[in-house]
Amino acid sequence: MPHYRPPEELTASPTKVTLARGTVLHRVHATRRPGTAFNPRPAHCLYGGGRFDATPCDPYGFLYAGLNREAAVCETLLRSLPFDPSGAPRLLPRVSMRGRRLTTLRLTAEVTVVSLMTAQDLAGVHQDGWLVQTEAADYAYTRDWAHWIRHHTDPWAQGFVWPSKREPGDRTVVLFGDRCPRGVVDAVEDTAIDFDMAEGEEWLDSVLRLYHARVAP
């Protein structure tokens, strides 16, 4: 996909999708931050950051989650983890899981998001699969497109939903803190899985093995 700037105007029709109150989400996050907390730190406009993070050009709190636990794990921990040419399982460095947990969340209110699930959905924002499939080297561009989409779907778009790149059968969402009501997600009690604990590591390793990966010794 060429690196071109978004057009001045949105002349197509973005697809609206409603996530119902009670929808369950799963999030892998640092244990120092509650699972319900939106990330308040904008990414640099050009370096680092995630696919649809805020930047100083468009500051907003953001929260990424998977529609199931496997998508949350894959999107967070299997990014840029290549397969071993010898055929051995991929090894997840322990530093990648240290100080992290998986929290199950539930929407406390109905949320309207822009769907980026299909080619038709993507065409509705003048894009194609590049927007949701490209790797981190292009994230400065995808963030710019995200800000443009937000601008042209203000105020109704409270987030995006798209196919998980690492688990294509599942969905990933990002919610925007400046457009979602306060307390839009609530943690489901007694569901947190701490990867620093023996039980949590065992659970994580069982999920990773489904993707020909494992926690490094």
N, C-alpha and C positions, 0 to 999 in steps of 0.2 A: 504494500500500500504506500503510495507516495506521501511524503510529509508535506501536506498542504494545509493551509489554514481553513477553519470553518467559514462558510459563506456569511455575508452580512445578515441575511434573514433566513429564518426557518420556513421553507415553503412546502415541506412535507408534513405528515401528521404522525407525531409520536404516539405509540401505543400505551394506553393507560391500563394498568393491572392493579387490582385491589388485593392486598394481603389482609385477610380477615383478622379481627380481634381473636386472640387465642392461638394464632399461628405459632408453631414452635420453631425456634432458630437455635443454632449451635455455634459457639464462638470459642476459638482458641486464643488465649490472651495471657498477658503477664499477670502473675499472682499479686503483684503490687497494686494492680488496678482492679476495681470491681468489674465483674462481667457486664454490668449494665452501663458502665461509663463510656461515653463517647470520647474518642481521641480528640483532644483540643488543640493539638500541635500541628500547624500547617507544614506540609512538606516543602522543600525547596522547589522553586519553579522549574529548575533544570536538573537537579541531581537527587538521587535516592527517592524514597517515598513509594507509595502504592499506585495502583492503576487509576483510582478515582479519588485520591486524597484531596483535601483542601490545600491551597497554597496562599501566600500573602495576596495574590491577585483575587482570590475568592475564598475568604476564611470562613470555615464552618466546622462544627464538630462532626465526626463521621464514625460509623460503626459498621464493620464488615462481619458477616456471619454466613454460615451455610444452612441450607434447608434440611440437611441431615449431618450427622456427626462425621461421616467419612469425608464429605465435601469440605467441612471445616478443617479437618486434619490435613487433607491433601493440599488445600490452598495455602495453608500456613507453613507446613513442615516439609512438603515434598517439592516446593518450588526450587528450580535449578539444581535438583539432586539427580545427576545423570545415572543412567544404567551402566553397570560394569561390563566392559567388552568381553570379559571372560565368562559372563553369564551368572556370576555370583550375585547374591542379593545386594541391593543398594544399602549403604550404611548411613543412618541418620546420626550425625555428630551429636554427642550428648549436650554440647553447649546450645544446640538449637532447641532443645526441650527443657533446659534448665530454667526454673522459675516460671514455668507455664502451667496452665490448667485449661481444661475444657469445661465451659459452663453452658447449661441448657437454659435458654431464655424463652419467654412467651410474650407476644405482643399484647399490650393492655388496651390498644385502640386499633381501629381500622387504619391502614396505611395505604396510600396511593403511590405507586412507583411507575417509572418508565420501564417498559419491558424491552430488553435487548436480546430476547431469546431466539428469534428467527431472523432470516434474511429480510423478511418484510418489516419486522420491527426495526431492524437496523437501518433499512432504507428510510424509515420514518424520521430518522435523525441524520440523514445524508451520509450514512456510513455502511460498512460491511463487516465481516467477521474479524477484520484486523483490530477493531476497537476492543473486542473482548478476548482475543486470542494472542495478540502480540506479546512479546516478552518484555522484561523490565527495561531494556535499553530504550524502548519507545515510550516509557511511562510519562515522560514530560509532555509528550504529544497527547496521550490519552487523557491526562489531567486537563489539558487545555480544552479538549473536546468536551469533557465532562462539565467544565465551567460554562461552556457555550450552551450545552443542552440545558443545564440548570437555568441559565438566563432566559432561555426561550420557553421554559415550562414553569416559570415562576407565576403563581405561588404553589401550584398544585402538586408538583413532583416532589415527593418526600424521600426519594431514593431511586435506585436502579435495581433491576434483577436481570441476571444473565447466566448462561450455562457455565458451570465450573470448568475452567481450562484443564485442571488436573483430574477431574472426575466428571466427564462430559454428560453422564446420565443424571447429574444432580444440578442444583441451582445455587447461586451465590447472590447475596444482596449486600448493598451498602445503604445505610440510612443516614439522612442529613439532620444533624442536631438542630439547625436553625429553622427547620420546617416541620419537625415532628413534635408532638406535645411532650411536655416534661413527663418523665416516667413512662415513656412509650414501651419500654421493655422491662420485664420483671424476671428475676432469676427464679427458676424452678427449684424448690428446696430439695436438698439432699441428692443433687445430681452432679455436683462438681467432681471432676476427676483431676487430681493433682499428679502431674507427670513426675514430680520429684519423689513421690511416694512409691513404694514397691508395687502396690496394687495398681496404681496409675500407670507405671511403666509397663507392667504386664499387659494392661488393657491396650495401651498405645502400640506395643509390639504386635499384639494380635491383629490390630487394624493395619499396621504397616505391612505385615506379611501378605495381606490380600493384594498388595501392590508391588510385590517382589522387593520388599525393603524390610529393614529391621533396625532396631536401636543398636548402635555400635557398642561393642564390649567395653 
